[in-house]
Amino acid sequence: MGIFQGTNALALDAKGRMIVPQRYRDALADHCGGALTLIKHQDRCLQLLPRAVWETFRDKLLALPKSADGIRRLYVGSAVDVDLDSAGRILLSSELREYANITRDVLLIGVGKNFEIWDARTHADREAQLLAAASAGDLDLPADLSF
């Protein structure tokens, strides 16, 4: 499987469906037949993963001790299997949209083996906070991440 990267500004339709850009659809069709899973992310966005990637992560979560019930509940408890429809869309459930404060304008962001789906305004606010921290020298990056 390739690495997903880049940001795409998208809009949900009236039913809460999002069109996955063609450049990702082809890779997802090849890799997982369009079988995907949506889960909550602790940053109040959604993660969209190829189902096989999700299942590997889920199995690791399920093997954790009882002390991990909270994180297991967040991820496993929110998981919704979705499939790309014939028009290349996925449905974001109303519960997941509410959790991530998603109304209409969203960003689909490739972050490696998966995607994040953000409400556009929420992401802009988070990015502004990150950039302010970086400008103030308050962003601690590992030394080995320099160019």
N, C-alpha and C positions, 0 to 999 in steps of 0.2 A: 504494500500500500504506500502511496505517496504521502507527502506532507502537505497539509492544507495550510495556506497562508493568505493573507490579504483581508481587506474589509469591503463589504458590499452593503450599500444602503438599499433597503427594501421596504415594501409596505405590505401589511397584512390585508387580505380581502375581508369582506363583511363577515365571513364565516370563521375567521381566525387562521386562514391558510397562508403560508408563505411559499413563494416560488424559490426553489434552490437554483442558483445560477447554473447555466449549462456547463461551464468549465468544471464545476464540482459534480454535477449529475453523472457525467461520463465516468469519472473516477469512482464514484460511489456505486454505480451500476456494475463496473468491473470488479470492484473489491467486495461488495456485500450484497449485490443484487437490489440495492435501494432499501435494504432492511436496516433501519436506524432506531435509536433509542434516545428519547429526551429525558433529561434529569435536571433537578434543581442544582444550582451551584451556590456555594456559600457567599459569593459576592453579589447575590440577588440578580443573577442573570440565569440563563438556561444553557446547558451543554447539550450538543447534538453529536452523538457518537455512532459510528458503524456498530451494528448490533454485536458483532464478534468482539470488538474492543470493549464494549459495555459488559458483555458476559464475563470476560477475563477479569475486569475490574470488580464486577459484582461478586465473583467467586472469592476474590481476595478479601473483600469486605465481609462476606459471610463467614470466613475463617477466623476473623478477629475475635478477641475475647469479649465477654459481656460488657466490659467497660467501654466498648466502642458502639454501644447501642444508639447513641445520639447521632453519630455520623452515618451509621448504617441506615437509620430511620430517614435521615435527610435524603440520602441518595437512593437506596433501594425502595423506600416508601414513596418516592416521587416518580419513579421510572415509568415511562409510557413508551411502548413500542409503536413506532410509526413507520409507514412505508411511503416511498415516493409514489404519487399517483401518476397517471398517464400524462399529466400536464407538468410533472416535475415539482409538485407541491407537497408540503407536509402540513398537517393540522397541529397547531399549538393549542392544547386544551385550555379551557377557560381558567382552570385552577393554576396551571403553570404560567399563563399570561398574567394572572393577578399577582402571583408570587414575585415575578420579575418586573411588575409595573409596566407591562407591555400593552400598548393600546393599538397603535397603527404603524408608526415609523420605527423600524428596527434596523439593527446592524447585525449582519452575519459575519463573524470574524473567524478566519481559519487560524487555529493556534496549535498546529502540529497534527496529532492523530485525530483531532476532533474539532468541533466548532463551538463558539460561544454565540448566543443570541441575546442581544441587549436591546432594551428600549433606547432609542437614539439619544434622547435628552439625558437619561441617567448615565449613559456612557460618556457623553460630552462632559458632564459634571465630574465624573470619576477621573477622566483623562486630564481635566484642568487641575484637579487636586494633585495628581501624579506629577504633572509638569511643574507645578508650583513647588512641590517638595524637591524635585530635581534641581530647580533653579536656586533654591535655598541651600542646596548641598545636603539635604536631609534624606536623600535616596541612597541607600546602601546596596551597591551591587558588588557581587564577588569580584575580586581582582582579576580572575581568569576570564571575565566577560569583556575585557577591553579589546578593541580592534587592533 
